[in-house]
Amino acid sequence: MDSRFVLRLSNVVSGYSDLPVLWGIDLDVTENETLVVLGANGAGKSTMIKTIIGELPLKEGSIELLGEDVGKYKIHQRIGMGLAYMSELGVFPTLSIHENLMLGAYGLKRSDVRHRLEEVYSLFSELKGRKGDLASSLSGGQRKLLGIGKALMSNPKVLVMDEPSSGLSPLYVKEVIASLSTLTGTGRAMVIAEQNVSFLQLSNRVCVIEGGRVSFEGSTTEFENQEVLHKAFFGIEG
Ligand SMILES: Nc1ncnc2c1ncn2[C@@H]1O[C@H](COP(=O)(O)OP(=O)(O)OP(=O)(O)O)[C@@H](O)[C@H]1O
């Protein structure tokens, strides 16, 4: 087993009923890497994220997290091993920013909690100034940041996100990208499923899903040099 891979999907087949949505996905993510998973509506991006975190069972294939086969592990077991999932559904509007972050610290030692809070507040200083405010008072972009901050409380090795841009205006998308850029190269791998190509600013590698299959996988530079893909996603000649 190659320890450089923090996450490895081999021949992953999964879906919601008897008919698979993902048809044999192979994908490796190395530590410190930011992988952006692109694809059109219905391509299978969310299904892939749900399968990685353990919300959907594997029909075939395997998933390794930090060298361990986690295919049969439940979500909480994967999270305990170093996987985190950013979801805005995990942000509770009637709780304060601080209380939301503390929910992400479940099971941590008190001294670790202090360190984790310091890191999250230093990454997202606008949350720090509003610790006591209800999450419901945050803007859409700030709510996403709180979701990311909450996921970071467990100090994950692999952070996965499903469309962090959804529902955000271009200005807030910029804000989220700027905040995520402070996370790149901090020893964590990030897997970001997106339709918004602005997220390529963050990525080292790109994976394109079409009809539940990987149609491209390579460096961001390679992706940008692929005229057909470039045109398909940017709508312009490469
Ligand atoms: N809960 C579900 N039950 C049955 N089929 C589903 C379910 N969720 C998604 N699908 C189907 O799985 C396929 C892939 O959907 P998925 O949500 O993974 O795509 P996506 O690439 O994330 O798209 P989008 O960008 O629109 O969110 C689609 O055909 C969709 O209809």
The ligand as a Gaussian input file, in Angstrom:
#p B3LYP/6-31G(d) Opt

LIG

0 1
 N      -31.400000      10.071000      -3.717000
 C      -31.356000       9.661000      -4.984000
 N      -32.095000       8.604000      -5.401000
 C      -32.038000       8.146000      -6.674000
 N      -31.266000       8.690000      -7.631000
 C      -30.510000       9.756000      -7.287000
 C      -30.515000      10.283000      -5.952000
 N      -29.655000      11.328000      -5.905000
 C      -29.145000      11.445000      -7.150000
 N      -29.651000      10.514000      -7.978000
 C      -29.323000      10.317000      -9.404000
 O      -27.934000      10.036000      -9.514000
 C      -27.394000      10.673000     -10.661000
 C      -26.189000      11.502000     -10.240000
 O      -26.616000      12.502000      -9.356000
 P      -25.607000      13.371000      -8.497000
 O      -26.420000      14.138000      -7.500000
 O      -24.510000      12.520000      -7.989000
 O      -25.017000      14.343000      -9.624000
 P      -24.158000      15.646000      -9.480000
 O      -23.040000      15.505000     -10.458000
 O      -23.796000      15.905000      -8.069000
 O      -25.169000      16.740000     -10.006000
 P      -25.487000      18.215000      -9.471000
 O      -24.332000      19.053000      -9.869000
 O      -26.742000      18.551000     -10.196000
 O      -25.672000      18.140000      -7.978000
 C      -28.521000      11.493000     -11.271000
 O      -29.038000      10.762000     -12.363000
 C      -29.535000      11.607000     -10.179000
 O      -30.832000      11.669000     -10.681000

